[in-house]
């Protein structure tokens, strides 16, 4: 990065001002001197810069042969589980488009987590990977929502290295137990092992992957039907279920109100499930860990209200929905503009300014 010493004050260049270099640095003398000349005088400005130096690292052929002084670059990002345990309320976004660009923008905007949706989105594993890379560059946590609860989908998703995994349509405790088994290596589960070469282990560079992967992973089970709601206590009691994600749209469909997710009966059932989960968390500090409560905001249930009721994770919107809303409003503003074709509201002598000015 260039460093500029204190420079003499000088007026902005005029049309008669010329600026040109009169000497350029050598490797031993990293300076550039410019001459600023106008009709009256000339000034000389010297700019020095420093070169960034990167350490030379010899990569060993195997991770087991790493020298003690070698510290490979493995990004350290606070896990969702550690943040939840610290009492934080996390705010997220569902990414339906499978767009790495929108994923990156979401991370830069400050979302705590982004759910890369492979259940309703058009993308699969190969589409999710660029999104995870984009999110990793911003420090935002990635959660992968699977299209179904199966060992093959879970294995591929986990090998990508998300911080969380979301299983859809968990109806009862046995279904939750099966989902957990897909996330654990034998003998505790049935997850296939390729930990020496997958992205989740930094392609084998992270030797500690096996010691922390199951502890760091946030396993989320979706509650999306009347059956699941009636079995909520049993599902919450399953060892390994870290978070219960409420699905208001599917729940409304299960109750016969597909076109009316804000129906008072749907909202009443949602509130009952919420109270059950939150009550379990407060009941006994010595009992088995009880899942956190996660949900998706709706027009009749904004994120702020969910936070007040005790939700630990709140997804405020979907990327496609946000763009749709902005696009429709933009078109409507143009269509409803009062200015008619050919009408000019600006006087000829009035200065016109571009948006950038």
N, C-alpha and C positions, 0 to 999 in steps of 0.2 A: 504494500500500500504506500502511495507517495506521501511524503511529508513535506509541507511547505513552510519555510521559516517566515518570520515577520517580513512583510514587504513594504516598500515605501508607498505612501498614499499617492494615487494618481487618478486623474479624471478619466471618464470613459473615452474609449478611442473615438476619434472623429473620422470623417471620410479621408482626411489627409494623413491619418496615422497609419504606420506600417509596423508590423511585428514580425521578426524573423530570428531564427536561432543563429548565433555567431560561433558557438562552440558546443560540442556534444561530448558527453562523458565517455571515458574508457572504463573497462571493468574495474580498474583500481581507483577511479575518480568518478563516482556516479553522480555527475552534475550536468545540468543543461543550462546554458546562459542565453537569454533572449535579449535582443535590443528592441526597445520600443521608441520609435522615432516619429516626430511630427515636424511641422514647419519650423518650430522654434527650438526644440531641444531634443535630446536623446537620453533615455534611461536604460540602465542595464539591470536585468532581473535574473538571479540565479536560483534555480529550483533543484533541490536535492531529493533523492528518494532512497529508500532502503529496500533491499530484496528480501522476500520471505524465503526462509530456508526450511526445508522439510527433512526430517531425519531419514536416513537410508535404512530400510528394514529388509533383512534377508528372510524370506518366507521359508520355513521348514517344510519338508515334504509331508510330514504328518503332524497332526495337532499334538500327539503324545510326545513329540520330540521338541516341543517349545522350550526354549531356554528360559530360565527364571526371570531374566530381565525383559523378556518379550511380552508386550501387552497389546494384543490385537484389538482393532477398533470394533467393539460391539456396542451399539448405541444403548444408553441407559435411560429408560423412560419409566417414570413412576407407574406402577401397574394400577389398573382400575380397582383391583381388590384392596390394595394398600390405601388408596385414596378413600374408598368407601369405609374402610376400617377406621380411618382418621376422622370420619364424620362429615366428609364433604358430600354435597348434593351435586351430582354431575348432570350436565346439560349436553344433549346430543342431537344428531341429525340422521335420518335414514337416507342412504344414497341408493336410489333406484336406477339411475341412469348408467351405472358402471363407468362413469367418466372420471379418469384420473385428474383432469383439470378441475372439475367441481369438487373432487375429494380434497385436492390441495387447497383450493379456496376455502373450503369448510374448515380445514385445519388451521389455516392462517387467520381465519376470522375468529378463532378462539373456542370452537366447540371442544368439549372434553373428550368426546368419543363420536365415532361415525359408524353406523351400522351399514356395511356393504351388503345389500339385499340380493341374495341369489334365489330367494323364493318367488318373489313377484317381479324382480327386475329381469332384463333380458340377458344378463351376463352369467357366466359360469366361473369356474376356477381360474381359467386363463385370463378372464376379464377382471377378476378380483385382484390378481397379483399386482398390476400397475397401480391400482387404487391403494393397496397397502403400502406400496413404495412411496407414493405421493404423500400419504398420511404420515408415514415414518419421518419424512423430511421436515414435517411441521411439528412433530411431537404429539400429535393427537392420536388417541388410541383407536384401533380398528377392531370392530366386532363383525364376524361373518355370520349372517343368517342363512341357514341351510334350506334347500328346497324341500327336504324331507329328513326324517330321523332315520338315518341309515349309517352303517359302519363305513361304507365306501365314501360317502360324502363327507363324513366327519374326518376320516383319515386324510383326505386331500386338503380339506380346509385347515386342519391343525398343522399340517406340514408347511403351510404358508407362513405360520407364525403370528396369527392374530392374538390380541390380548383377551378376546372373548369370543365365545361361540354361542349361537342362539338356535335352539331346537324348536321347530313349530309344532303346534297341535299336540302338546303333551296332555293326555287325558286322565292319567292315573299314576299311582306310585310305581307299578311295574314298568310303565313306559319311561318314567323318569330314571329309574334304575338302569334300564337298557341304554338310554342316552349317556348316562355317566360312564358306563362300561366302554363306550366308544371312545372316550377321552382318556382312558387310562391304559397303560401298558400292562401286559401279563406280569404277575398272576392276578392283579386287581381288576383288569379289564381285558379288552380284546383289540386294542389299537395296534395296528401294524407298525413295525419299527423300521425306519430308515434314517435314524437320527444323525448318522455320520455325514449325510449329504444334503439334507433338506434346509430350506431357508429359515425355518424356525430355530435351528441351531447355528445360524450364521454359516450354513453349509459345512458344518463340522468344526468351525473355528472355536465356537463356544463350548468348551469342555464341560461346563457346569449345567448344560441344558437339562440333562436327565434328572438332576437333583432339584430343579426348581420349576420345571415346565408345568407339572400338575398343580403345584401350589399357587403359581402365578395366574393360571388360566381362570377366567370368569365364565362359569357355565350358566347359561340363561335358559329357562324353560318357559315357553309361552302358554298362557292360560287363555284359551280362545273359545270355550264352549260351556254349555250348562253342565255337562259331565265333569269337565275339569274344575269348574267352580265348586261343584259339590264335593270334589275330592281334594280341595285345596290344602287342608291340614295334612293329609297323608303325603301329598306331593312335597310339601314344605319340609316334611320330616326325613326325606330321602337324603342320605349322606352324599355330599358332592353337589347338590343343587345350591348354587350361590345366589341366584337371582330369579325372581318370578316376574315375567314380562306380561302385562295385561294387554289383551288384544280386543279393543272395543268393537271393531267392525265385525270380526268373525263371531264374537259373542252375541252381537245384536242379530246376526243372521241365524245363529243357533237358536235364538229365542223367537224367531219368526218376525223380526223387525229389520230386515236387510235394508229397507229404504228409510229407516227411522232410527239410526244409531243413538240419537239423543232421547229416545223414549224414556219416560220416567222409570219403567220397569227395568230397562237395561242399566240405567244409571244406578238404580237401587241395588242390582246384583253386583255391579262393579264396586260400589261402596262397601258392600258386605264382605267381598273378598279382600278388599284393602284393609278393613278393620281386622279381619282374621289374621292376616299376615303381620300387621303392625303389632297386634296384641301378642302374637307368639314371640315376637322379638323382645317384648318388654316383660314377658311372663316370668322367665327364669334365666338368670345369667349363667347358670351352671348347666343348662340343658345343651343338647347338641346345637351347633350353630344354625340359626334360622335364616332363610334367604332374605336378601334385600328385595325391596319392591321397586319395580320399574314399570314405566307406562308411556303411552303415546298421547300427546295432547290432541284435543278435538275442539271444534268451534265452541261447543257448549262446556268445555273443560280446559281452559287455557293453562299453560305451563306454570304460571305463578300460583294458581289455585292448587295444583297437584303438589307443588313444593310445600305449600302451607299444610296440606293434609298429611305430609310425612313421606312422600315418595323420595327414594334415594337416587333414582336415575329417571330423567325426563327427556324424551325425544320431542322436540318442538315442532318439527316439520319434515317434509320430504323434499329432496332437491327438485324433483320434477314439478311438484306442487308449487314450490316457491317460484320457479321460472314461469310456470303457467300463469300464476297470479300477476307477476310483474309484466308479462307479455300482454295479457288481456287488458290490464290497466293502461299500458302504454298505447295500445291500439285505440282504446276507448277515448283517451285524452285527445288523440289526433282526430278521431271521427266527430267528437263533440265540440271541437274548437269552433268558436264563434266567427272567426275570420273566414270569409267566403273566398272562393277562388278568384284571384285577381285583385283582392283587396290588400292594401298595404297600410298597416297601422303605424309605420315608422316614417317620420318626416324625412324628406330628402336630405335636409341639412343636419339631421341628427346622426351622431356617430353610431355606427353599427359595431357591436362587439361579438366576437366569437365566444363560444362557451368556455374555451380555454383561457380567455382573458378576464 
